[in-house]
Amino acid sequence: MPTAIVADDEPRLAADLADRLRLIWPQLDIVAVVGNGIEAASGIAEHRPTYAFLDIRMPGMDGVQVARLAGQTRIVFVTAHDEYAVSAFEAAAADYLLKPVSDARLSKCVARLQLQQAGLLDVDALRALLARPLSQARLDWLTVRLADTTRLVAVNEVLYFRASDKYTEAVTAAERHLVRTPLKELLEQLDPQQFAQVHRSIIVNLAAVERIERDVLGRSQIHLRSHADVLPLSRSFAERFRQM
C-alpha cells in the first residue's frame, strides 16, 4: 500500500489536503500530517513514506531542503510560490502544485503518481486517466489569499461566484475573494443541489436567493438574502427558477 506524509505550516491547509487526498486516492495511507520542515524530515526518516506532499516555505527547513534528504520518497511540492519551480525539479520533484490547488489538478497529480508506481508507459492510458472526470468528491473548501495570509473559506458560505478577467470572485456575506479556478471548472465541482449557474459569468448559492424580480425592461434579477448585490438571471438559465 502506498504511504504519504503531508507537510504545511498552515494546519487547516495541511488537514484539507490530507482529506482531499483520501477522497481521491482511498488506497493511499497518510501516515503523518506535520507543520514544519524539521517535522517533515523527521517523519520521512521515521516512516519512509512512498510520497511526501510538501509546502516549500516552512519554518525550520524549507521544502526543497527536506526533499534533498528524502531518499527514495517521491516529492510533490504544494506551494503558492511559482518561483521555486526550477529548484523543485532540481530536487527531482514528482509534481509541482500551485495553491490554490483544484480537485481536478490534484486528481491529475494522483493519476500521474499511480502510473509511475505501476510502471505504466502507455501514453493512451495516461491521457485517459488524466481526462477522467472527478465525480466522487465535491468541493467543500476554497483556498484564498487575504493580504499575506492563506486561509480556507467554506464553500457553503459563498453567496455567489462571478467570473472576472483572469480569476473568479467568490463573494460571501462580508468578504470578496479571488480564486484561480475558472467558473466552468468550479461548476463541475460544486453540489448541483446547492449551486446553480444563472448567467454565463455567475453561479449562485440557491440558499442565498431571496426572490426573483423583473426590472422596468423586463429583465429578471436575483435578490440575495444577506447581501445588497443584485444578480442578473439569463433566460437560458431561468427554468430552474420558474416556481420562485
C-alpha positions in Angstrom: 0.0 0.0 0.0 1.4 3.5 -0.9 2.0 5.8 2.0 2.4 9.5 2.3 3.3 12.4 4.6 1.7 15.9 4.3 3.6 19.0 5.5 2.3 22.6 5.6 2.8 25.2 8.2 -0.9 26.2 7.8 -2.7 23.4 9.8 -6.0 23.9 8.1 -4.4 23.6 4.6 -2.5 20.5 5.6 -5.6 18.9 7.0 -7.6 19.9 3.9 -5.0 18.4 1.5 -4.9 15.2 3.5 -8.7 14.9 3.4 -8.8 15.5 -0.3 -6.1 13.0 -1.0 -8.0 10.4 1.0 -11.1 11.0 -1.2 -9.3 11.0 -4.5 -6.9 8.1 -3.6 -8.5 5.8 -1.0 -5.6 3.4 -1.1 -3.1 6.0 0.0 -2.2 5.7 3.7 -1.3 9.1 5.1 1.0 8.3 7.9 1.7 11.8 9.2 0.5 15.4 8.8 3.1 17.9 10.1 3.6 21.6 10.3 7.2 22.4 9.6 10.3 21.3 7.7 12.1 19.7 10.6 9.0 17.5 11.5 8.7 16.7 7.8 12.3 15.5 7.6 11.9 13.5 10.8 8.6 12.0 9.6 10.2 10.9 6.3 13.1 9.3 8.2 10.8 7.5 10.6 8.0 6.3 8.2 9.9 6.2 4.9 6.7 7.1 3.0 6.2 6.5 -0.7 5.3 10.1 -1.2 5.7 13.5 0.6 3.4 16.4 -0.2 5.5 19.4 0.9 4.9 23.1 1.2 8.1 25.0 0.3 8.1 27.9 2.7 8.1 26.3 6.2 9.8 27.0 9.5 13.0 25.2 10.4 13.7 23.8 6.9 12.1 24.7 3.7 10.5 22.0 1.5 13.4 21.9 -1.0 15.9 21.2 1.8 13.6 18.4 3.1 13.4 17.0 -0.4 17.1 16.7 -0.7 17.1 14.5 2.4 14.2 12.4 1.4 16.0 9.4 -0.1 13.6 7.2 -2.1 10.5 9.2 -1.1 8.9 10.8 -4.1 8.2 14.5 -3.6 5.2 16.6 -4.6 5.5 20.3 -3.8 2.3 22.2 -2.9 3.0 25.9 -2.8 1.7 29.3 -3.5 5.1 30.4 -4.9 5.9 29.6 -8.5 9.4 31.0 -8.4 10.7 27.7 -6.8 9.8 25.5 -9.7 13.4 25.2 -11.0 14.7 24.3 -7.5 11.9 21.9 -7.1 12.7 19.9 -10.2 16.4 20.0 -9.5 15.3 18.2 -6.3 13.6 15.6 -8.5 10.1 16.5 -7.6 7.4 14.2 -9.0 5.0 17.2 -9.4 4.6 20.9 -8.5 1.2 22.1 -7.5 0.4 25.8 -7.2 -2.1 26.8 -4.5 -5.0 27.1 -4.5 -5.0 23.5 -5.9 -8.2 22.5 -7.6 -9.5 19.0 -7.1 -9.1 18.4 -10.9 -5.4 19.3 -10.7 -4.9 17.2 -7.6 -6.6 14.3 -9.4 -4.2 14.6 -12.3 -1.3 14.6 -9.9 -2.6 11.4 -8.3 -3.1 9.8 -11.7 0.4 10.6 -12.6 1.8 9.1 -9.4 -0.3 6.0 -9.8 1.0 5.4 -13.3 4.6 5.9 -12.2 4.0 3.5 -9.3 2.6 0.9 -11.6 5.4 1.4 -14.1 2.9 2.0 -16.9 4.2 3.7 -20.0 1.1 3.6 -22.1 0.5 7.1 -23.3 -3.1 6.5 -24.2 -3.8 5.1 -20.7 -2.1 8.2 -19.2 -4.3 10.5 -21.3 -7.4 8.6 -20.3 -6.6 8.8 -16.6 -5.9 12.5 -16.7 -9.1 13.2 -18.6 -11.2 11.2 -16.2 -13.9 13.4 -14.7 -13.7 13.8 -10.9 -17.2 12.8 -9.7 -16.5 11.2 -6.3 -15.7 14.4 -4.4 -17.5 17.8 -4.1 -15.7 21.0 -3.4 -16.1 21.9 0.3 -13.4 24.5 0.9 -11.7 27.3 -1.1 -8.1 28.2 -0.5 -7.9 32.0 -0.7 -5.3 34.7 -0.2 -6.0 37.7 2.0 -3.0 40.1 2.1 -0.1 37.9 3.1 -2.3 35.1 4.6 -3.6 32.0 3.0 -6.7 30.6 4.6 -9.7 28.4 3.9 -13.3 29.5 3.2 -16.2 27.1 3.4 -17.9 26.8 0.0 -21.4 26.9 1.7 -20.5 30.4 2.9 -20.2 31.7 -0.6 -23.3 33.6 -1.8 -22.2 33.6 -5.4 -19.2 33.2 -7.8 -18.6 35.7 -10.6 -16.1 35.2 -13.4 -13.7 38.1 -13.9 -10.8 38.6 -16.3 -8.3 36.1 -15.0 -9.8 35.0 -11.8 -13.2 34.0 -10.3 -14.6 36.2 -7.5 -16.1 34.3 -4.5 -18.5 36.6 -2.6 -19.5 35.9 1.0 -21.8 38.0 3.2 -18.8 40.0 4.5 -15.9 39.5 2.1 -14.8 39.1 -1.5 -12.1 36.7 -2.5 -10.3 35.9 -5.8 -9.6 32.3 -6.7 -7.8 30.9 -9.7 -10.2 28.2 -10.6 -12.3 29.0 -13.7 -16.0 29.3 -13.4 -16.6 26.3 -15.6 -14.3 24.1 -13.6 -15.9 25.3 -10.3 -19.4 24.4 -11.6 -18.2 20.8 -12.2 -17.0 20.5 -8.6 -19.9 22.2 -6.8 -23.0 20.4 -5.5 -25.7 20.9 -8.1 -28.4 20.7 -5.4 -26.8 23.8 -3.7 -25.4 25.9 -6.6 -26.8 26.8 -10.0 -25.5 28.8 -12.9 -27.7 31.8 -13.5 -25.7 33.7 -16.1 -22.7 32.9 -18.3 -20.4 34.5 -15.7 -22.3 33.8 -12.4 -23.0 30.8 -10.2 -25.3 31.4 -7.2 -25.8 29.6 -3.9 -29.5 28.7 -4.0 -29.8 29.0 -0.3 -28.8 32.7 -0.6 -31.6 33.6 -3.1 -34.4 35.6 -1.5 -36.5 36.5 -4.6 -36.6 37.0 -8.3 -37.9 40.3 -9.7 -38.2 41.9 -13.1 -36.8 45.4 -13.8 -38.6 48.0 -15.9 -37.0 46.5 -19.0 -38.4 43.0 -18.2 -35.0 41.5 -17.2 -35.0 39.0 -14.4 -32.8 39.8 -11.4 -31.9 37.8 -8.3 -32.0 39.5 -4.9 -30.0 37.8 -2.1 -31.0 37.3 1.5 -27.9 38.8 3.1 -26.2 40.9 0.5 -27.0 44.1 -1.4 -25.7 42.8 -4.7 -28.4 42.1 -7.4 -27.5 39.4 -9.9 -28.8 39.0 -13.5 -30.7 35.9 -14.4 -30.3 34.9 -18.0 -33.3 33.5 -19.9 -31.3 30.4 -20.8 -30.8 29.6 -17.0 -34.3 30.8 -15.8 -36.1 27.5 -16.0 -35.0 26.4 -12.5 -36.5 29.5 -11.0 -40.0 29.3 -12.6 -41.6 28.5 -9.3 -40.0 31.2 -7.3 
